[in-house]
Amino acid sequence: MKKALSVFLSVLTILSCFAVSVSAEETADYLVLGDSIAYGSGLTNPVEAVYGKIVSDTHGFNYTNYSVPGHTTGNLLKRLENETVLTAVKEAEIISISIGGNNFLLSNLIGLMFDALVKSDYSEMDAIAEGFYKEFSQIMDIINENNPDAVVLMQTLYNPQSGTIRDVYGEGQKRLNEMVHKYNDEHPGEIVIVEVGAALGDDMDCFAADDIHPSAKGNELIAVEILKTLDSIGIAEYKEPVIETEGGDFEGGFSFFFLDFFVKIFEFLGKIYSFFVNLF
């Protein structure tokens, strides 16, 4: 009888451990940090339809989003001084980060375009990328110090532009993405790269009317890429994304369409500049 009871209790213990394991996976703490992309600024209903919410709804994660529109890596560093945000970092099993686009966009974009198109000078873009790398490294130092076991999902940047400005914008995108890969190469195992840039590609339906942020479709594709990444590293088996609330595309606001005008002027000035450089 005691032997039978012992066997029963052993089986019960194993089943209990399995149940706890399943429960832990289903209720993992999932934290999103970053900028307006992570916030969902291209949507009319970002709280309900941003990609982080889709990921958490799909796997039943405990979801927290502390992203802020307009933030750069420098802003995120300051945000990590906030005790509430830092506590969330300490408690998270999974941390998604979208950051870096504003390092480029808020750094005299017209001047960067002028240098690139008129003088073929990309030194300022290189400097921005180096600054991004330094501050992102500091961000990771804080995360590692407070939660070395967290899985950090770092997203690459995409290019939402079309027409003549796409190539110039792509120069900034390329440099920042190279820095993400550089960090991964130099600090193996600290981040997992989510290739959002490749996932969205040049499909303009993925971007909102402001020519910057992901549309509802774009958010769904980012969620899919994160879900595939979690599956590839053995964190959570891939499931089709759960869309509890359909996203609405934001149609107003600022647009980068007007920059095409400057691009055409700068391209013309670039030809004149090259002529005189070659002449003398």
C-alpha positions as CSV (number, residue, x, y, z in Angstrom):
1,M,0.0,0.0,0.0
2,K,2.8,2.4,1.0
3,K,4.6,1.5,-2.3
4,A,1.5,2.2,-4.3
5,L,1.0,5.5,-2.5
6,S,4.7,6.4,-3.1
7,V,4.3,5.7,-6.8
8,F,1.1,7.8,-6.9
9,L,2.8,10.7,-5.1
10,S,5.8,10.6,-7.4
11,V,3.5,10.7,-10.5
12,L,1.5,13.5,-8.9
13,T,4.8,15.5,-8.3
14,I,5.9,15.1,-11.9
15,L,2.5,16.2,-13.2
16,S,2.6,19.2,-10.8
17,C,6.0,20.2,-12.1
18,F,4.8,19.9,-15.7
19,A,1.7,22.0,-14.9
20,V,3.9,24.7,-13.3
21,S,6.2,24.7,-16.3
22,V,3.2,25.1,-18.7
23,S,1.8,27.8,-16.6
24,A,5.1,29.7,-16.4
25,E,5.3,29.7,-20.2
26,E,1.8,30.9,-20.6
27,T,2.2,33.8,-18.1
28,A,5.7,34.9,-19.0
29,D,6.3,38.6,-18.4
30,Y,6.7,40.3,-21.8
31,L,8.1,43.9,-21.8
32,V,8.2,46.2,-24.8
33,L,10.6,49.2,-24.7
34,G,11.4,51.8,-27.4
35,D,10.0,54.4,-29.6
36,S,6.8,55.2,-31.6
37,I,7.1,52.0,-33.6
38,A,6.8,49.9,-30.4
39,Y,4.1,52.3,-29.2
40,G,2.0,51.7,-32.3
41,S,1.9,55.3,-33.6
42,G,0.8,54.2,-37.1
43,L,-2.5,52.9,-35.7
44,T,-5.7,54.6,-34.6
45,N,-5.9,52.1,-31.8
46,P,-2.3,51.4,-30.7
47,V,-3.1,50.0,-27.3
48,E,-5.3,47.2,-28.7
49,A,-3.5,46.5,-32.0
50,V,0.2,47.1,-31.7
51,Y,2.5,44.2,-32.5
52,G,3.5,43.7,-28.8
53,K,-0.2,43.2,-27.9
54,I,-0.6,40.6,-30.7
55,V,2.4,38.7,-29.5
56,S,1.2,38.7,-25.9
57,D,-2.4,37.7,-26.9
58,T,-1.0,34.8,-29.0
59,H,0.9,33.3,-26.2
60,G,-0.9,34.6,-23.1
61,F,2.0,36.6,-21.8
62,N,1.7,39.3,-19.1
63,Y,2.2,42.3,-21.3
64,T,3.7,45.7,-20.4
65,N,4.6,48.4,-22.9
66,Y,6.7,51.3,-21.7
67,S,7.7,52.7,-25.2
68,V,7.5,56.4,-25.9
69,P,7.0,58.1,-29.3
70,G,10.0,60.2,-30.3
71,H,12.5,58.4,-28.1
72,T,16.1,57.9,-29.2
73,T,18.7,55.6,-27.5
74,G,19.6,58.5,-25.3
75,N,16.0,58.9,-24.2
76,L,15.7,55.2,-23.5
77,L,18.8,55.3,-21.3
78,K,17.1,58.0,-19.2
79,R,13.9,56.1,-19.1
80,L,15.7,53.2,-17.5
81,E,16.4,55.4,-14.6
82,N,12.7,55.4,-13.8
83,E,12.0,52.9,-11.0
84,T,8.8,51.6,-12.4
85,V,10.4,50.9,-15.8
86,L,13.5,49.3,-14.2
87,T,11.3,47.1,-12.0
88,A,9.6,45.9,-15.1
89,V,13.0,45.1,-16.7
90,K,14.0,43.1,-13.6
91,E,10.8,41.0,-13.7
92,A,10.6,40.4,-17.5
93,E,11.4,37.0,-19.1
94,I,11.2,38.5,-22.6
95,I,12.1,42.1,-23.6
96,S,11.3,43.5,-27.1
97,I,13.2,46.7,-28.1
98,S,12.6,49.0,-31.1
99,I,15.0,51.9,-31.0
100,G,17.3,53.9,-33.2
101,G,15.1,55.3,-36.0
102,N,14.8,58.7,-34.2
103,N,18.6,58.9,-33.8
104,F,18.6,59.4,-37.5
105,L,15.3,61.2,-38.1
106,L,15.8,63.8,-35.4
107,S,19.4,64.6,-36.5
108,N,19.0,67.4,-39.1
109,L,17.5,65.1,-41.7
110,I,17.6,67.8,-44.4
111,G,21.3,68.4,-43.7
112,L,22.0,64.7,-43.9
113,M,20.3,64.5,-47.2
114,F,22.3,67.5,-48.5
115,D,25.6,66.0,-47.5
116,A,24.7,62.6,-49.1
117,L,23.2,63.9,-52.3
118,V,25.3,67.0,-53.0
119,K,28.7,66.0,-51.5
120,S,28.4,62.2,-51.3
121,D,29.4,62.7,-47.7
122,Y,28.1,60.1,-45.2
123,S,30.3,61.0,-42.3
124,E,27.5,62.5,-40.2
125,M,25.4,59.3,-40.7
126,D,28.5,57.3,-39.6
127,A,28.8,59.4,-36.5
128,I,25.1,58.9,-35.7
129,A,25.5,55.2,-36.1
130,E,28.5,55.2,-33.7
131,G,26.5,57.2,-31.2
132,F,23.7,54.7,-31.5
133,Y,26.1,51.8,-30.8
134,K,27.6,53.5,-27.7
135,E,24.2,54.2,-26.2
136,F,22.7,50.9,-27.1
137,S,25.6,49.2,-25.4
138,Q,24.9,51.2,-22.3
139,I,21.2,50.2,-22.5
140,M,22.2,46.6,-22.6
141,D,24.6,47.0,-19.7
142,I,21.7,48.2,-17.6
143,I,19.5,45.3,-18.7
144,N,22.2,42.7,-18.1
145,E,23.0,44.1,-14.7
146,N,19.4,44.0,-13.6
147,N,18.2,40.9,-15.4
148,P,20.9,38.8,-17.0
149,D,18.5,36.0,-17.7
150,A,16.0,38.0,-19.8
151,V,15.7,37.2,-23.5
152,V,16.2,40.5,-25.3
153,L,14.7,40.8,-28.8
154,M,16.2,43.6,-30.7
155,Q,14.5,44.7,-33.9
156,T,16.2,45.9,-37.0
157,L,15.0,49.0,-38.7
158,Y,12.9,49.0,-41.9
159,N,12.7,51.5,-44.8
160,P,9.2,53.0,-45.2
161,Q,10.1,55.4,-48.0
162,S,9.4,55.2,-51.7
163,G,10.6,57.2,-54.7
164,T,13.8,59.2,-54.7
165,I,14.2,59.5,-51.0
166,R,14.2,55.7,-50.4
167,D,17.9,55.4,-51.2
168,V,19.0,58.2,-48.9
169,Y,16.8,56.9,-46.1
170,G,18.2,53.5,-46.7
171,E,21.8,54.7,-46.0
172,G,20.8,55.6,-42.5
173,Q,18.8,52.4,-42.0
174,K,21.7,50.3,-43.2
175,R,24.2,51.9,-40.9
176,L,22.0,51.5,-37.8
177,N,21.2,47.8,-38.7
178,E,24.9,47.2,-39.1
179,M,25.4,48.4,-35.6
180,V,22.8,46.0,-34.3
181,H,24.6,43.1,-36.0
182,K,28.0,44.4,-34.7
183,Y,26.7,44.4,-31.2
184,N,25.4,40.8,-31.6
185,D,28.8,39.7,-33.1
186,E,30.7,41.3,-30.3
187,H,28.4,40.2,-27.5
188,P,27.1,36.8,-28.5
189,G,24.1,35.6,-26.7
190,E,23.1,38.9,-25.2
191,I,20.4,39.8,-27.8
192,V,18.3,38.0,-30.4
193,I,17.9,39.9,-33.6
194,V,14.4,40.2,-35.0
195,E,14.8,41.0,-38.7
196,V,11.9,43.4,-39.0
197,G,13.5,45.3,-41.9
198,A,13.6,42.2,-44.1
199,A,10.1,41.1,-43.0
200,L,8.5,44.4,-44.1
201,G,10.8,44.9,-47.1
202,D,9.4,47.4,-49.7
203,D,5.7,46.6,-49.3
204,M,4.2,50.0,-48.9
205,D,1.0,48.6,-47.5
206,C,3.0,47.8,-44.4
207,F,3.4,51.5,-43.7
208,A,1.0,54.2,-42.5
209,A,0.2,57.4,-44.3
210,D,2.8,59.3,-42.4
211,D,5.5,57.4,-44.3
212,I,7.2,56.3,-41.0
213,H,5.2,54.0,-38.9
214,P,3.9,50.5,-39.5
215,S,0.3,50.1,-40.6
216,A,-2.0,47.5,-39.2
217,K,-0.6,45.1,-41.7
218,G,2.9,46.1,-40.8
219,N,2.2,45.5,-37.1
220,E,0.8,42.0,-37.8
221,L,3.9,41.2,-39.9
222,I,6.2,42.4,-37.1
223,A,4.3,40.2,-34.6
224,V,4.7,37.2,-37.0
225,E,8.5,37.8,-37.1
226,I,8.7,38.0,-33.3
227,L,6.6,34.8,-33.0
228,K,8.9,33.0,-35.5
229,T,12.0,34.2,-33.6
230,L,10.6,33.0,-30.2
231,D,10.0,29.6,-31.8
232,S,13.5,29.5,-33.4
233,I,15.2,30.0,-30.0
234,G,12.9,27.5,-28.2
235,I,11.0,30.0,-26.1
236,A,7.5,29.4,-27.4
237,E,6.3,27.2,-30.2
238,Y,5.1,29.2,-33.2
239,K,1.3,29.9,-33.4
240,E,-0.6,31.9,-35.9
241,P,-1.0,35.4,-34.5
242,V,-4.1,36.1,-32.4
243,I,-5.7,39.3,-33.5
244,E,-8.2,40.2,-30.8
245,T,-8.8,43.7,-32.2
246,E,-8.2,44.7,-35.8
247,G,-5.9,47.6,-36.2
248,G,-7.0,50.8,-37.8
249,D,-4.6,52.7,-40.0
250,F,-3.7,56.2,-39.0
251,E,-4.3,58.5,-42.0
252,G,-3.4,62.0,-41.0
253,G,-0.4,63.7,-39.5
254,F,3.1,64.5,-40.8
255,S,4.3,63.0,-44.0
256,F,7.8,62.7,-45.5
257,F,6.4,63.1,-49.1
258,F,7.6,66.8,-49.2
259,L,11.2,65.6,-48.9
260,D,11.1,64.4,-52.5
261,F,11.2,68.0,-53.4
262,F,14.5,68.5,-51.5
263,V,15.9,65.3,-52.9
264,K,15.4,66.5,-56.5
265,I,17.0,69.8,-55.7
266,F,19.9,68.2,-53.9
267,E,20.5,65.7,-56.8
268,F,20.7,68.6,-59.2
269,L,23.1,70.5,-56.9
270,G,25.1,67.3,-56.6
271,K,25.7,67.2,-60.3
272,I,26.8,70.8,-60.3
273,Y,29.1,70.2,-57.3
274,S,30.7,67.1,-59.0
275,F,31.3,69.1,-62.2
276,F,33.2,71.8,-60.4
277,V,35.1,69.3,-58.2
278,N,36.2,67.4,-61.3
279,L,37.0,70.6,-63.1
280,F,39.4,71.8,-60.5
